[in-house]
């Protein structure tokens, strides 16, 4: 994870800025099938759970932002703590 996964946007080929998304806010996803129902709940794919409402240690996901076309990619496969984020920043600045 030391080098950014994305440097160019898959939509418009502009530069993508790498950063981090906070896990505690959750990452909502609603499938097409669920959305067509009268009542539905979203899926919290970041698995933030109660961290959305209760105090907890901060966790982050590696993420990439294209400011040109407003695409935001989040790799939610591994949550990072503050020390791990600082390591990633240090490694990428070399």
C-alpha positions as CSV (number, residue, x, y, z in Angstrom):
1,X,0.0,0.0,0.0
2,X,3.0,2.4,0.0
3,X,2.4,3.6,-3.6
4,X,-0.9,5.1,-4.7
5,X,-3.1,2.6,-6.5
6,X,-4.6,5.3,-8.8
7,X,-2.8,8.3,-10.2
8,X,-5.1,9.0,-13.1
9,X,-8.9,9.1,-13.1
10,X,-10.5,6.1,-14.8
11,X,-13.3,8.4,-16.1
12,X,-11.5,11.5,-17.4
13,X,-7.8,10.6,-17.1
14,X,-7.1,13.7,-15.0
15,X,-4.7,13.6,-12.0
16,X,-6.2,11.9,-8.9
17,X,-5.3,13.2,-5.4
18,X,-4.7,10.4,-2.9
19,X,-5.9,10.8,0.7
20,X,-8.0,9.1,3.3
21,X,-11.7,8.6,3.9
22,X,-13.0,8.4,7.5
23,X,-14.5,5.0,8.4
24,X,-16.7,6.3,11.3
25,X,-19.0,8.2,8.9
26,X,-19.9,5.0,7.1
27,X,-20.1,4.3,3.4
28,X,-23.6,3.8,2.2
29,X,-24.6,1.6,-0.8
30,X,-28.1,0.9,-2.1
31,X,-28.4,-1.7,-5.0
32,X,-30.8,-1.1,-7.9
33,X,-33.0,-3.9,-6.6
34,X,-33.3,-2.4,-3.1
35,X,-33.9,1.1,-4.4
36,X,-36.9,0.0,-6.4
37,X,-38.7,-1.4,-3.3
38,X,-41.1,0.8,-1.4
39,X,-39.0,0.7,1.8
40,X,-35.4,-0.2,1.9
41,X,-32.2,0.1,4.0
42,X,-28.8,1.0,2.8
43,X,-25.8,-1.3,3.2
44,X,-22.9,0.1,5.2
45,X,-20.1,-1.4,3.2
46,X,-17.5,0.2,5.5
47,X,-18.9,-1.7,8.4
48,X,-18.8,1.4,10.6
49,X,-21.7,0.2,12.7
50,X,-22.2,2.0,16.0
51,X,-19.0,4.0,15.4
52,X,-21.3,6.4,13.4
53,X,-23.0,7.2,16.7
54,X,-20.7,6.4,19.6
55,X,-17.1,7.7,20.2
56,X,-14.4,5.3,18.9
57,X,-10.8,5.4,17.8
58,X,-10.5,6.9,14.3
59,X,-10.0,4.6,11.4
60,X,-9.5,5.5,7.7
61,X,-9.6,4.0,4.2
62,X,-7.2,4.8,1.4
63,X,-9.0,7.0,-1.1
64,X,-8.5,8.9,-4.4
65,X,-10.3,12.0,-5.5
66,X,-10.6,13.5,-9.1
67,X,-11.5,17.1,-8.7
68,X,-12.1,17.5,-12.4
69,X,-15.0,15.1,-12.8
70,X,-15.8,14.6,-9.1
71,X,-15.1,10.9,-8.9
72,X,-14.2,9.6,-5.4
73,X,-12.7,6.1,-5.1
74,X,-12.4,4.5,-1.7
75,X,-10.6,1.2,-1.0
76,X,-12.5,-0.1,2.0
77,X,-10.7,-3.4,2.0
78,X,-8.5,-2.4,5.0
79,X,-9.1,0.1,7.7
80,X,-6.1,2.0,8.8
81,X,-5.4,3.6,12.2
82,X,-3.7,7.0,12.7
83,X,-0.2,5.5,12.9
84,X,-0.7,3.5,9.7
85,X,-2.0,6.5,7.9
86,X,1.1,8.5,9.0
87,X,3.3,5.6,7.7
88,X,1.6,5.6,4.3
89,X,1.9,9.4,4.1
90,X,5.6,9.2,4.9
91,X,6.2,6.4,2.4
92,X,4.4,8.2,-0.4
93,X,6.3,11.4,0.2
94,X,9.6,9.7,-0.7
